[in-house]
Amino acid sequence: MAAAAAGPGPGSGPGDSPEGPEEEAPERRRKAHGMLKLYYGLSEGEAAGRSAGPDPLDPTDLNGAHFDPEVYLDKLRRECPLAQLMDSETDMVRQIRALDSDMQTLVYENYNKFISATDTIRKMKNDFRKMEDEMDRLATNMAVITDFSARISATLQDRHERITKLAGVHALLRKLQFLFELPSRLTKCVELGAYGQAVRYQGRARAVLQQYQHLPSFRAIQDDCQVITARLAQQLRQRFREGGSGAPEQAECVELLLALGEPAEELCEEFLAHARGRLEEELRSLEAELGPSPPAPDVLEFTDRGGSGFVGGLCQVAAAYQELFAAQGPAGAEKLAAFARELGGRYFALVERRLAQEQGGGDNSLLVRALDRFHRRLRAPGALLAAAGLAEAATEIVERVARERLGHHLQGLRAAFLGCLTDVRQALAAPRLAGKEGPGLAELLANVASSILSHIKASLAAVHLFTAKEVSFSNKPYFRGEFCSQGVREGLIVGFIRSMCQTAQSFCDSPGEKGGATPPALLLLLSRLCLDYETATISYILTLTDEQFLVQDQSPVTPVSTLCAEARETARRLLTHYVKVQGLVISQMLRKSVETRDWLSTLEPRNVRAVMKRVVEDTTAIDVQVGLLYEEGVRKAQSSDSSKRTFSVYSSSRQQGRYAPSYTPSAPMDTNLLSNIQKLFSERIDVFSPVEFNKVSVLTGIIKISLKTLLECVRLRTFGRFGLQQVQVDCHFLQLYLWRFVADEELVHLLLDEVVASAALRCPDPVPMEPSVVEVICERG
């Protein structure tokens, strides 16, 4: 009980019963936390707020700030029985022990901190003792210094005033000595050529002499100085007018003359006049290099000379003028701008003349380097003389040259395309003249396509140099926008593709019955080339152009679909023209064979005419030629006896029964009526129908034109019996071979049927040949 009363510590209220182990652990942690708060110096109110108790002023609260042991013991004795008192004592002892254990643990855990704090406090005591001794000595020294300073000031007070007066007198005497020696100094400087030093002397003494000119002695000095200054100004003007020195020396002369009070307007005019003379000399030397007699230097060397000579001199003149005549204001600036604008225009004219000589060259690298240096050199005068517009004029020249180079490359692409066509013509003609087998159309097409594509890539690489990052003018708006979109894409690439299509279409307008001098194989090759461009090449070229030239311009450009449509239309026209040309070639043979033969007195046919064999041979050759470049195409289902079908139509008993009774003099009207009725029920044939991009469609068109020509020629002739039989044999021979070339064999049947029918209508004695005889003749032929 005494121990419980003597040691205040955490505990339970008087009516509390002993807690279980699970309730004691949180209580211990809470009390240890309170001890830490007390150790680190927290406020009592904060510590009390952490403690558990209903009333912070309760004297019986073990955790309260107002705990009273006597009151607490009295309360326990009054309210608790003996057993509870014993339990409270036991619990109190247990808590005290636990608190002691927590305190020991706290001390052990923070032992190093306590030791370090103790050492720090001990060192601070020693340091403060030393500091106090040093501060005492410092205070003593400061007192001694203050005493000495006061004694020295009192001793030297009178002497200081005298020294100050003497120093002022000495300075005045030196100034007077300088004034009296000024004429001789000026004379010596003029004799030695030290004009700058003489002007500085004059500047130092001018104000004093002006102020005291009413005194005779100073007046005499001023007069002497004025005479010497006049002679100095004369010598400076003479040196300036001679012009033998460079721009810096002349600028120094002008600066000294201005310091001597010479009129600025007059000096400004003279300065520009002398500068004009030097710069015009540079221009004359550049113009002499462009003369016809001496070989002109390369464009890079020319621009280097112009940049280092004329442009460098102009920069020096502009910088010196602005430094010397800044007081002239806007009028002086405009005078300098007009001066630079005039001479700069002459320099630009010379540069353009030299650049024009490079337009025929194929390499852009040297030209672009020259333009880059030309543009870089004019940055400095452009910044100094913004009103003259030199930088803008230089940029316009570069843009103009870039446009001209685009035009040059476009002409080069056109010439390369025409050269490829010339090579194709020669390749097609040479084997025929030499009697040898030449290169195939597929090989020629691949050569032309690769050659054109390589020329396009080379042109793109050449003009891409204008947009390289290291080029000074590549960041200009024109080269980031209009040059890429309208110049390269539209002007060069799209322009060349359209020019190529126009050139190819021009072959379709060739005069003459046989298409002029254009080989049909060339028409076929160009049609395939345009079709390949429509399929893939145009898209590839424009994609390559857009990747190399990042277009930042919003102006409209030609869509890929539009160019593809134009290329496809060109290919269609070329292929249609090829069909017409080849059809006309075969038609000419058929027409001459019909017109030059006497069909009334011809002999009984024993063979197929040679011209029909030639027609089949030429058709087969055309089939092979077209098959080299175009796919087969789609045919209708063919009958198993196509080779016999025509003959059975022309020479069957049913056909004989139709013709024989009608071809008598007594019934001509019935024959015409039967023919017209037959035409009403036959399918209409469009001879010049659109040609598709395949071999079958091409051959069908050629055969339709040829057989239609044969039909029209037959309608203009009159046939005897054997003439009709010869036509019957020829038509059957054509049917044996031509049906396999067309999309629909019925087309050949109908046309050849009309040929034989027309011959029969124009025959006074229409007696057809026996089918077996026709077959024998055709098989033998």
Buried (B, 14 or more C-beta within 10 A) or exposed (E): EEEBBEBBBBBBBBEEEEEEEEEBEEBBEBBBEBBEBEEEEBEEEEBBEBBEBEEBEBBBBBBBBEBBBEEBBEBBEEEBEEEBBEBBBEBBBEBBEBBEEBEEEBEEEEEEEEEEEEEEEEEEEEEEEEEEEEEEEEEEEEEEEEEEEEEEEEEEEEEEEEEEEEEEEEEEEEEEEBBEEBBEBBBEBBEEEBBEBBBBBBEEBBEBBEEBEEEEEBEEBBEBBEEBBEEBBEBBBEBBEEBEBEBEEBBBBBBBBBBBEBEBEEBBEBBBEBBBEBBEEBBEEBEEBBEEEEEBBBBBEBBBBBBEBBBBBBBBBBBBBBEBBEEBEEEBBEBBBEBBBEBBEBBBEBBEBBBEEBEEEEEBEBBBBBBBBBBBBBBBBBEBBEEBBBBEBBBEBBBEBBBBBBBBBBEBBBEBBEEBBEBBBEBBEEEEEEEEEBBEBEEBBEBBBEBBBEBBEBBBEBBBBBBEEEBBBBEBEBBBBBBBBBBBBBBBBBBBBBBBBEBBBEBBEBEEEBBEEBBBBBBBBBBBBBBBBBEEBBBEBBEBBBEBBEBEBEEEBBEBEEBBEBBBBBBBBBBBBBBBBBBBBBBBBBBEBBEEBEBBEBEEBEBBBEBBBBBBEBBBEBBEBBBBBBEEBEBEEBEEEBBBBBBBBBBEEEBBEBBBEBBEEEEEEEBEEBBEEEEEEEEEBEBEEEBBBBBBBBBBBBBBBBBBBBBBBBBEBEBBBBBBBBBBBBBBBBBBBBBBBBBBBBBBBBBBBBBBBBBBBBBEEBBBBEBEBBBEBBEEB
